[in-house]
Amino acid sequence: MRRILLLIALLLSAQAQAADDWQTIRNEARGQTVWFNAWGGDAAVNQYLAWVRGEMKTHYAIDLKIVRLADAADAVKRIQTEAAAGRRTGGSIDLLWVNGENFRTLKEAGLLQTGWAEALPNWRYVDTQKPVREDFSVPTEGAESPWGGAQLTFIATRESAPQPPQSPQALLAFARAHPGSVTYPRPPDFTGTAFLEQLLIALTDAPQALKTAPDDKTFGAVTAPLWRYLDALHPSLWREGKDFPPTPARMDALLKAGTLRLSLTFNPAHARQKAARGELPPSTYSFGFSGGTLGNVHFVTIPANARASAGAKVVANFLLSPQAQLRKADPAYWGDPSVLDPQRLPAPWREALLAHMPQGMPPTLPEPHAAWVNALEQEWLRRYGTR
């Protein structure tokens, strides 16, 4: 009994210390300006972040500045440049929405703060069955806080694709039956590269090789089925595969205009969101390959030289709050899947979040190791980028 009482006392003491530590961080964060660099290529995302900015000002006295990026790699280069110049404090970026490839680059260079994410109070709500402790097979080690879920998703209308193609072979047949009406974003667009990874997972004879960084000696053999498939697919694509839309947003516009029969997104709720806003027809729907589609969790991270580290942590914690996650999951605002476990939430939040979770999508497939991104992009550009 004495041992049990001692353990309870230690636990309560640890909880009290954690509460004190967090209050210290909140106090330090008041009045700080936090520079949040985030992808700015979608109106719904930008509107959501504008709401977050208002909430941070009203409830936390934090001035959140949103820097809209076309490519997170630009922010990574800035962090690297500051480090090379010896700027160990007072960096220009406090919080960064980062993808797996860029996370690996920054983490391996020691340019990120570590060990903070799971100390956030709202971590207790996170669904740890999701891949929240690794990013493109790279352990996060508390250097990233999960923000949302994602899954590669095809979009069509009932008129353009009454029977959706649900495998690579079916997609090839669909493109040949409807020449000029299928395409994908030009790599290195994130979604375009994810499409390459999706095909590689489905087609390669060596799936185990994707769990580690590509090997120059085996890269050709592992990826050969992908290039054979694309060689067969491209002649039937939009503009005969000699040109590719720069972004998924451009594909959406072409789908709405009737030029394309399919679009691509990394958000399973994207179709509902765009249809609700009148940006795509009411008959728009989502689907994926029946064998599963590529999925991941996206994160925010804090550079090691962040000027407003405390404020960045408070923002990251707010992004994990039931209030922020529910609004984000609602297609009326964004429609980005939550990373929270509904069963960990109080009843009212639980039911509301369950109502906004994507339904009917195929299984989620883990992403290849982060090093495959650049390897696939470079080989794609070599083969198809100059046509």
NUNU-686279 format. One record per residue (C-alpha): x, y, z; residue in one letter. Coordinates in steps of 0.05 Angstrom, whole numbers, padded with zeros to 5 digits. Layout:
xx = X yy = Y zz = Z r = a
...
***
This chain:
xx = 00000 yy = 00000 zz = 00000 r = m
xx = 00057 yy = 00047 zz = 00017 r = r
xx = 00088 yy = 00035 zz = -00051 r = r
xx = 00022 yy = 00049 zz = -00086 r = i
xx = 00013 yy = 00114 zz = -00047 r = l
xx = 00085 yy = 00134 zz = -00065 r = l
xx = 00071 yy = 00121 zz = -00139 r = l
xx = 00007 yy = 00162 zz = -00135 r = i
xx = 00045 yy = 00219 zz = -00101 r = a
xx = 00100 yy = 00217 zz = -00154 r = l
xx = 00048 yy = 00218 zz = -00210 r = l
xx = 00011 yy = 00277 zz = -00180 r = l
xx = 00076 yy = 00313 zz = -00170 r = s
xx = 00096 yy = 00302 zz = -00242 r = a
xx = 00028 yy = 00327 zz = -00266 r = q
xx = 00034 yy = 00388 zz = -00223 r = a
xx = 00104 yy = 00402 zz = -00250 r = q
xx = 00080 yy = 00394 zz = -00321 r = a
xx = 00023 yy = 00443 zz = -00308 r = a
xx = 00072 yy = 00492 zz = -00278 r = d
xx = 00119 yy = 00485 zz = -00337 r = d
xx = 00062 yy = 00496 zz = -00387 r = w
xx = 00038 yy = 00558 zz = -00349 r = q
xx = 00109 yy = 00585 zz = -00352 r = t
xx = 00108 yy = 00574 zz = -00428 r = i
xx = 00040 yy = 00608 zz = -00434 r = r
xx = 00064 yy = 00667 zz = -00394 r = n
xx = 00126 yy = 00674 zz = -00437 r = e
xx = 00085 yy = 00669 zz = -00500 r = a
xx = 00040 yy = 00728 zz = -00483 r = r
xx = 00057 yy = 00787 zz = -00527 r = g
xx = 00102 yy = 00747 zz = -00573 r = q
xx = 00098 yy = 00752 zz = -00649 r = t
xx = 00099 yy = 00682 zz = -00680 r = v
xx = 00118 yy = 00675 zz = -00753 r = w
xx = 00081 yy = 00614 zz = -00780 r = f
xx = 00104 yy = 00591 zz = -00849 r = n
xx = 00050 yy = 00549 zz = -00882 r = a
xx = 00030 yy = 00527 zz = -00951 r = w
xx = -00017 yy = 00580 zz = -00978 r = g
xx = -00044 yy = 00547 zz = -01041 r = g
xx = -00116 yy = 00536 zz = -01020 r = d
xx = -00169 yy = 00588 zz = -01001 r = a
xx = -00200 yy = 00543 zz = -00948 r = a
xx = -00133 yy = 00533 zz = -00914 r = v
xx = -00119 yy = 00607 zz = -00915 r = n
xx = -00187 yy = 00624 zz = -00885 r = q
xx = -00177 yy = 00572 zz = -00831 r = y
xx = -00109 yy = 00600 zz = -00813 r = l
xx = -00139 yy = 00670 zz = -00810 r = a
xx = -00189 yy = 00643 zz = -00758 r = w
xx = -00131 yy = 00613 zz = -00719 r = v
xx = -00095 yy = 00680 zz = -00721 r = r
xx = -00156 yy = 00714 zz = -00691 r = g
xx = -00163 yy = 00661 zz = -00636 r = e
xx = -00090 yy = 00668 zz = -00617 r = m
xx = -00096 yy = 00743 zz = -00611 r = k
xx = -00161 yy = 00742 zz = -00572 r = t
xx = -00147 yy = 00686 zz = -00523 r = h
xx = -00071 yy = 00683 zz = -00518 r = y
xx = -00046 yy = 00753 zz = -00534 r = a
xx = -00002 yy = 00724 zz = -00589 r = i
xx = 00007 yy = 00760 zz = -00655 r = d
xx = 00007 yy = 00703 zz = -00705 r = l
xx = 00036 yy = 00723 zz = -00773 r = k
xx = 00020 yy = 00675 zz = -00829 r = i
xx = 00072 yy = 00670 zz = -00885 r = v
xx = 00040 yy = 00637 zz = -00945 r = r
xx = 00088 yy = 00591 zz = -00980 r = l
xx = 00084 yy = 00562 zz = -01050 r = a
xx = 00134 yy = 00509 zz = -01029 r = d
xx = 00158 yy = 00492 zz = -00958 r = a
xx = 00227 yy = 00479 zz = -00988 r = a
xx = 00235 yy = 00555 zz = -00992 r = d
xx = 00229 yy = 00559 zz = -00916 r = a
xx = 00277 yy = 00502 zz = -00907 r = v
xx = 00329 yy = 00538 zz = -00949 r = k
xx = 00320 yy = 00600 zz = -00905 r = r
xx = 00331 yy = 00560 zz = -00842 r = i
xx = 00393 yy = 00528 zz = -00872 r = q
xx = 00420 yy = 00596 zz = -00894 r = t
xx = 00410 yy = 00625 zz = -00825 r = e
xx = 00445 yy = 00566 zz = -00793 r = a
xx = 00504 yy = 00572 zz = -00842 r = a
xx = 00509 yy = 00646 zz = -00822 r = a
xx = 00513 yy = 00627 zz = -00749 r = g
xx = 00444 yy = 00654 zz = -00731 r = r
xx = 00430 yy = 00608 zz = -00673 r = r
xx = 00375 yy = 00652 zz = -00643 r = t
xx = 00326 yy = 00702 zz = -00670 r = g
xx = 00308 yy = 00663 zz = -00732 r = g
xx = 00257 yy = 00687 zz = -00782 r = s
xx = 00212 yy = 00625 zz = -00774 r = i
xx = 00179 yy = 00604 zz = -00709 r = d
xx = 00132 yy = 00550 zz = -00734 r = l
xx = 00133 yy = 00512 zz = -00800 r = l
xx = 00082 yy = 00467 zz = -00834 r = w
xx = 00130 yy = 00416 zz = -00861 r = v
xx = 00127 yy = 00352 zz = -00903 r = n
xx = 00165 yy = 00289 zz = -00890 r = g
xx = 00222 yy = 00302 zz = -00939 r = e
xx = 00236 yy = 00371 zz = -00911 r = n
xx = 00229 yy = 00346 zz = -00840 r = f
xx = 00283 yy = 00294 zz = -00853 r = r
xx = 00329 yy = 00347 zz = -00883 r = t
xx = 00322 yy = 00393 zz = -00823 r = l
xx = 00324 yy = 00338 zz = -00770 r = k
xx = 00387 yy = 00306 zz = -00798 r = e
xx = 00421 yy = 00374 zz = -00798 r = a
xx = 00402 yy = 00386 zz = -00725 r = g
xx = 00361 yy = 00448 zz = -00743 r = l
xx = 00298 yy = 00431 zz = -00704 r = l
xx = 00277 yy = 00433 zz = -00631 r = q
xx = 00263 yy = 00363 zz = -00605 r = t
xx = 00226 yy = 00332 zz = -00547 r = g
xx = 00171 yy = 00384 zz = -00542 r = w
xx = 00111 yy = 00356 zz = -00581 r = a
xx = 00088 yy = 00303 zz = -00532 r = e
xx = 00093 yy = 00352 zz = -00474 r = a
xx = 00037 yy = 00394 zz = -00504 r = l
xx = -00025 yy = 00389 zz = -00460 r = p
xx = -00070 yy = 00371 zz = -00518 r = n
xx = -00026 yy = 00313 zz = -00538 r = w
xx = -00070 yy = 00272 zz = -00491 r = r
xx = -00124 yy = 00274 zz = -00545 r = y
xx = -00080 yy = 00250 zz = -00603 r = v
xx = -00095 yy = 00184 zz = -00636 r = d
xx = -00029 yy = 00149 zz = -00626 r = t
xx = -00051 yy = 00091 zz = -00671 r = q
xx = -00039 yy = 00139 zz = -00729 r = k
xx = 00034 yy = 00148 zz = -00751 r = p
xx = 00045 yy = 00209 zz = -00706 r = v
xx = 00113 yy = 00186 zz = -00682 r = r
xx = 00144 yy = 00179 zz = -00751 r = e
xx = 00143 yy = 00219 zz = -00815 r = d
xx = 00159 yy = 00184 zz = -00880 r = f
xx = 00190 yy = 00128 zz = -00838 r = s
xx = 00234 yy = 00179 zz = -00800 r = v
xx = 00223 yy = 00179 zz = -00723 r = p
xx = 00197 yy = 00247 zz = -00702 r = t
xx = 00227 yy = 00244 zz = -00631 r = e
xx = 00181 yy = 00300 zz = -00608 r = g
xx = 00206 yy = 00348 zz = -00660 r = a
xx = 00139 yy = 00353 zz = -00696 r = e
xx = 00067 yy = 00361 zz = -00671 r = s
xx = 00014 yy = 00326 zz = -00714 r = p
xx = -00037 yy = 00373 zz = -00743 r = w
xx = -00080 yy = 00334 zz = -00793 r = g
xx = -00089 yy = 00270 zz = -00832 r = g
xx = -00083 yy = 00260 zz = -00907 r = a
xx = -00096 yy = 00206 zz = -00958 r = q
xx = -00086 yy = 00208 zz = -01033 r = l
xx = -00155 yy = 00213 zz = -01063 r = t
xx = -00184 yy = 00215 zz = -01133 r = f
xx = -00242 yy = 00263 zz = -01148 r = i
xx = -00294 yy = 00254 zz = -01203 r = a
xx = -00366 yy = 00272 zz = -01218 r = t
xx = -00420 yy = 00220 zz = -01228 r = r
xx = -00425 yy = 00245 zz = -01300 r = e
xx = -00351 yy = 00241 zz = -01316 r = s
xx = -00337 yy = 00174 zz = -01282 r = a
xx = -00399 yy = 00133 zz = -01264 r = p
xx = -00354 yy = 00074 zz = -01250 r = q
xx = -00288 yy = 00099 zz = -01221 r = p
xx = -00223 yy = 00064 zz = -01239 r = p
xx = -00199 yy = 00032 zz = -01174 r = q
xx = -00131 yy = 00003 zz = -01193 r = s
xx = -00072 yy = 00025 zz = -01236 r = p
xx = -00094 yy = -00023 zz = -01291 r = q
xx = -00165 yy = 00005 zz = -01289 r = a
xx = -00138 yy = 00076 zz = -01291 r = l
xx = -00097 yy = 00059 zz = -01353 r = l
xx = -00159 yy = 00029 zz = -01387 r = a
xx = -00200 yy = 00090 zz = -01367 r = f
xx = -00149 yy = 00138 zz = -01396 r = a
xx = -00146 yy = 00100 zz = -01461 r = r
xx = -00222 yy = 00099 zz = -01465 r = a
xx = -00224 yy = 00174 zz = -01453 r = h
xx = -00160 yy = 00203 zz = -01483 r = p
xx = -00140 yy = 00272 zz = -01462 r = g
xx = -00184 yy = 00273 zz = -01400 r = s
xx = -00136 yy = 00243 zz = -01347 r = v
xx = -00072 yy = 00271 zz = -01319 r = t
xx = -00034 yy = 00285 zz = -01254 r = y
xx = 00003 yy = 00345 zz = -01225 r = p
xx = 00074 yy = 00355 zz = -01250 r = r
xx = 00126 yy = 00331 zz = -01200 r = p
xx = 00156 yy = 00359 zz = -01156 r = p
xx = 00086 yy = 00382 zz = -01137 r = d
xx = 00072 yy = 00345 zz = -01073 r = f
xx = 00009 yy = 00310 zz = -01098 r = t
xx = 00042 yy = 00293 zz = -01165 r = g
xx = 00099 yy = 00259 zz = -01129 r = t
xx = 00050 yy = 00223 zz = -01083 r = a
xx = 00016 yy = 00196 zz = -01145 r = f
xx = 00083 yy = 00167 zz = -01168 r = l
xx = 00093 yy = 00136 zz = -01099 r = e
xx = 00023 yy = 00107 zz = -01101 r = q
xx = 00036 yy = 00074 zz = -01168 r = l
xx = 00104 yy = 00049 zz = -01146 r = l
xx = 00074 yy = 00016 zz = -01083 r = i
xx = 00022 yy = -00019 zz = -01126 r = a
xx = 00068 yy = -00040 zz = -01183 r = l
xx = 00137 yy = -00056 zz = -01155 r = t
xx = 00160 yy = -00127 zz = -01146 r = d
xx = 00202 yy = -00106 zz = -01086 r = a
xx = 00156 yy = -00069 zz = -01037 r = p
xx = 00203 yy = -00081 zz = -00978 r = q
xx = 00255 yy = -00037 zz = -01012 r = a
xx = 00210 yy = 00024 zz = -01002 r = l
xx = 00218 yy = 00022 zz = -00926 r = k
xx = 00289 yy = 00046 zz = -00929 r = t
xx = 00326 yy = 00098 zz = -00971 r = a
xx = 00335 yy = 00078 zz = -01044 r = p
xx = 00398 yy = 00041 zz = -01063 r = d
xx = 00432 yy = 00062 zz = -01128 r = d
xx = 00446 yy = -00011 zz = -01144 r = k
xx = 00373 yy = -00033 zz = -01140 r = t
xx = 00336 yy = 00032 zz = -01156 r = f
xx = 00328 yy = 00014 zz = -01230 r = g
xx = 00299 yy = -00055 zz = -01217 r = a
xx = 00253 yy = -00031 zz = -01161 r = v
xx = 00224 yy = 00026 zz = -01202 r = t
xx = 00223 yy = -00007 zz = -01272 r = a
xx = 00149 yy = -00026 zz = -01268 r = p
xx = 00131 yy = 00046 zz = -01252 r = l
xx = 00166 yy = 00074 zz = -01314 r = w
xx = 00137 yy = 00020 zz = -01359 r = r
xx = 00068 yy = 00039 zz = -01333 r = y
xx = 00078 yy = 00113 zz = -01344 r = l
xx = 00106 yy = 00101 zz = -01414 r = d
xx = 00041 yy = 00065 zz = -01430 r = a
xx = -00004 yy = 00117 zz = -01394 r = l
xx = 00025 yy = 00183 zz = -01419 r = h
xx = 00003 yy = 00180 zz = -01492 r = p
xx = -00070 yy = 00178 zz = -01468 r = s
xx = -00064 yy = 00235 zz = -01419 r = l
xx = -00084 yy = 00308 zz = -01424 r = w
xx = -00039 yy = 00341 zz = -01477 r = r
xx = -00012 yy = 00271 zz = -01491 r = e
xx = 00031 yy = 00272 zz = -01429 r = g
xx = 00075 yy = 00327 zz = -01457 r = k
xx = 00050 yy = 00377 zz = -01407 r = d
xx = 00022 yy = 00370 zz = -01337 r = f
xx = -00020 yy = 00416 zz = -01292 r = p
xx = 00024 yy = 00452 zz = -01241 r = p
xx = -00022 yy = 00439 zz = -01182 r = t
xx = -00083 yy = 00399 zz = -01159 r = p
xx = -00121 yy = 00466 zz = -01159 r = a
xx = -00110 yy = 00471 zz = -01234 r = r
xx = -00136 yy = 00400 zz = -01241 r = m
xx = -00199 yy = 00419 zz = -01202 r = d
xx = -00210 yy = 00476 zz = -01250 r = a
xx = -00202 yy = 00431 zz = -01310 r = l
xx = -00250 yy = 00380 zz = -01278 r = l
xx = -00302 yy = 00434 zz = -01267 r = k
xx = -00294 yy = 00458 zz = -01339 r = a
xx = -00305 yy = 00387 zz = -01365 r = g
xx = -00235 yy = 00381 zz = -01394 r = t
xx = -00214 yy = 00328 zz = -01344 r = l
xx = -00254 yy = 00270 zz = -01317 r = r
xx = -00212 yy = 00262 zz = -01254 r = l
xx = -00174 yy = 00305 zz = -01205 r = s
xx = -00127 yy = 00289 zz = -01148 r = l
xx = -00122 yy = 00313 zz = -01076 r = t
xx = -00089 yy = 00292 zz = -01011 r = f
xx = -00153 yy = 00307 zz = -00972 r = n
xx = -00210 yy = 00256 zz = -00970 r = p
xx = -00259 yy = 00311 zz = -00953 r = a
xx = -00236 yy = 00357 zz = -01009 r = h
xx = -00292 yy = 00338 zz = -01057 r = a
xx = -00346 yy = 00351 zz = -01005 r = r
xx = -00314 yy = 00417 zz = -00987 r = q
xx = -00309 yy = 00442 zz = -01059 r = k
xx = -00379 yy = 00419 zz = -01076 r = a
xx = -00407 yy = 00453 zz = -01014 r = a
xx = -00373 yy = 00518 zz = -01035 r = r
xx = -00399 yy = 00512 zz = -01107 r = g
xx = -00328 yy = 00505 zz = -01133 r = e
xx = -00343 yy = 00435 zz = -01161 r = l
xx = -00409 yy = 00405 zz = -01184 r = p
xx = -00457 yy = 00376 zz = -01131 r = p
xx = -00446 yy = 00306 zz = -01161 r = s
xx = -00371 yy = 00307 zz = -01144 r = t
xx = -00347 yy = 00248 zz = -01103 r = y
xx = -00282 yy = 00217 zz = -01077 r = s
xx = -00252 yy = 00148 zz = -01087 r = f
xx = -00187 yy = 00111 zz = -01082 r = g
xx = -00155 yy = 00047 zz = -01107 r = f
xx = -00190 yy = -00012 zz = -01075 r = s
xx = -00124 yy = -00041 zz = -01051 r = g
xx = -00110 yy = 00022 zz = -01010 r = g
xx = -00082 yy = 00091 zz = -01022 r = t
xx = -00022 yy = 00129 zz = -00995 r = l
xx = -00035 yy = 00165 zz = -00930 r = g
xx = 00002 yy = 00204 zz = -00877 r = n
xx = -00002 yy = 00254 zz = -00821 r = v
xx = 00021 yy = 00325 zz = -00831 r = h
xx = 00058 yy = 00363 zz = -00778 r = f
xx = 00083 yy = 00430 zz = -00753 r = v
xx = 00154 yy = 00438 zz = -00728 r = t
xx = 00196 yy = 00491 zz = -00692 r = i
xx = 00265 yy = 00510 zz = -00718 r = p
xx = 00322 yy = 00507 zz = -00668 r = a
xx = 00335 yy = 00582 zz = -00675 r = n
xx = 00262 yy = 00604 zz = -00669 r = a
xx = 00254 yy = 00673 zz = -00639 r = r
xx = 00186 yy = 00658 zz = -00606 r = a
xx = 00192 yy = 00586 zz = -00585 r = s
xx = 00142 yy = 00592 zz = -00528 r = a
xx = 00090 yy = 00624 zz = -00573 r = g
xx = 00101 yy = 00571 zz = -00627 r = a
xx = 00086 yy = 00516 zz = -00576 r = k
xx = 00023 yy = 00551 zz = -00553 r = v
xx = 00000 yy = 00555 zz = -00626 r = v
xx = 00017 yy = 00482 zz = -00638 r = a
xx = -00022 yy = 00463 zz = -00576 r = n
xx = -00082 yy = 00503 zz = -00599 r = f
xx = -00080 yy = 00469 zz = -00667 r = l
xx = -00089 yy = 00403 zz = -00629 r = l
xx = -00148 yy = 00428 zz = -00588 r = s
xx = -00216 yy = 00395 zz = -00599 r = p
xx = -00244 yy = 00463 zz = -00619 r = q
xx = -00191 yy = 00475 zz = -00673 r = a
xx = -00191 yy = 00403 zz = -00698 r = q
xx = -00267 yy = 00401 zz = -00704 r = l
xx = -00269 yy = 00465 zz = -00744 r = r
xx = -00213 yy = 00440 zz = -00789 r = k
xx = -00249 yy = 00374 zz = -00801 r = a
xx = -00314 yy = 00409 zz = -00821 r = d
xx = -00318 yy = 00414 zz = -00897 r = p
xx = -00353 yy = 00481 zz = -00889 r = a
xx = -00287 yy = 00509 zz = -00866 r = y
xx = -00231 yy = 00464 zz = -00890 r = w
xx = -00248 yy = 00390 zz = -00886 r = g
xx = -00179 yy = 00366 zz = -00865 r = d
xx = -00182 yy = 00300 zz = -00826 r = p
xx = -00168 yy = 00304 zz = -00752 r = s
xx = -00110 yy = 00270 zz = -00716 r = v
xx = -00149 yy = 00264 zz = -00651 r = l
xx = -00179 yy = 00200 zz = -00623 r = d
xx = -00254 yy = 00214 zz = -00614 r = p
xx = -00256 yy = 00164 zz = -00557 r = q
xx = -00208 yy = 00208 zz = -00517 r = r
xx = -00254 yy = 00269 zz = -00522 r = l
xx = -00312 yy = 00290 zz = -00478 r = p
xx = -00379 yy = 00266 zz = -00506 r = a
xx = -00402 yy = 00330 zz = -00543 r = p
xx = -00335 yy = 00337 zz = -00579 r = w
xx = -00333 yy = 00262 zz = -00593 r = r
xx = -00399 yy = 00260 zz = -00630 r = e
xx = -00385 yy = 00323 zz = -00669 r = a
xx = -00317 yy = 00298 zz = -00692 r = l
xx = -00343 yy = 00229 zz = -00711 r = l
xx = -00394 yy = 00263 zz = -00756 r = a
xx = -00337 yy = 00295 zz = -00796 r = h
xx = -00292 yy = 00235 zz = -00804 r = m
xx = -00284 yy = 00211 zz = -00877 r = p
xx = -00326 yy = 00151 zz = -00894 r = q
xx = -00319 yy = 00099 zz = -00949 r = g
xx = -00246 yy = 00109 zz = -00964 r = m
xx = -00201 yy = 00048 zz = -00977 r = p
xx = -00146 yy = 00027 zz = -00928 r = p
xx = -00089 yy = 00075 zz = -00916 r = t
xx = -00020 yy = 00052 zz = -00942 r = l
xx = 00044 yy = 00076 zz = -00907 r = p
xx = 00089 yy = 00122 zz = -00946 r = e
xx = 00157 yy = 00101 zz = -00971 r = p
xx = 00220 yy = 00126 zz = -00936 r = h
xx = 00228 yy = 00202 zz = -00945 r = a
xx = 00289 yy = 00194 zz = -00989 r = a
xx = 00245 yy = 00164 zz = -01044 r = w
xx = 00213 yy = 00231 zz = -01057 r = v
xx = 00274 yy = 00264 zz = -01087 r = n
xx = 00297 yy = 00201 zz = -01122 r = a
xx = 00230 yy = 00192 zz = -01157 r = l
xx = 00224 yy = 00266 zz = -01175 r = e
xx = 00294 yy = 00269 zz = -01205 r = q
xx = 00283 yy = 00206 zz = -01247 r = e
xx = 00214 yy = 00230 zz = -01269 r = w
xx = 00244 yy = 00297 zz = -01291 r = l
xx = 00300 yy = 00262 zz = -01328 r = r
xx = 00251 yy = 00218 zz = -01366 r = r
xx = 00191 yy = 00264 zz = -01377 r = y
xx = 00208 yy = 00334 zz = -01353 r = g
xx = 00236 yy = 00363 zz = -01418 r = t
xx = 00183 yy = 00338 zz = -01465 r = r
***
